[in-house]
């Protein structure tokens, strides 16, 4: 896992939807085939990049409000970022 890989993956997620970005357990651990340790690093770097570009970042178990609805991040979601 390189910084280039992280940037490219984040850019592909941003291309899908710039308002709200979600990272699920399945996506990070199975699809990307990251170990538990690499998953933690990956999500930390992604979260930092998103916060630096104006996103609010939430992790499993936290609640957030999006389009007037309050939601809790589910167990299968690792990270949700919402554009301020």
Steps between C-alpha positions, in 0.01 A plus 500: 500500500650828387392863530436494126262205547316688777474818290375310196242309702376815672477680166288216362266528799476878454414448133202287608358749752664815643230567762522179702769233491469161668755231569362161604672211674449281193648761268812565709578152630372274222489699175827686566642198684655709779611345826357633825813710557502635143126574526558717805780692329298531178198642681712739708665642190168520313336675796782754524487576128124543513511726806769712330269551202189605693326177599358399835613144573309247709592148606309187604250565778492878458195693382481762229237715331469494124222676309307557822508137614704380795657159445736274689792343322429129479736226613587412140598862420846608606496863392254755362607845383261786427593820317453806725 
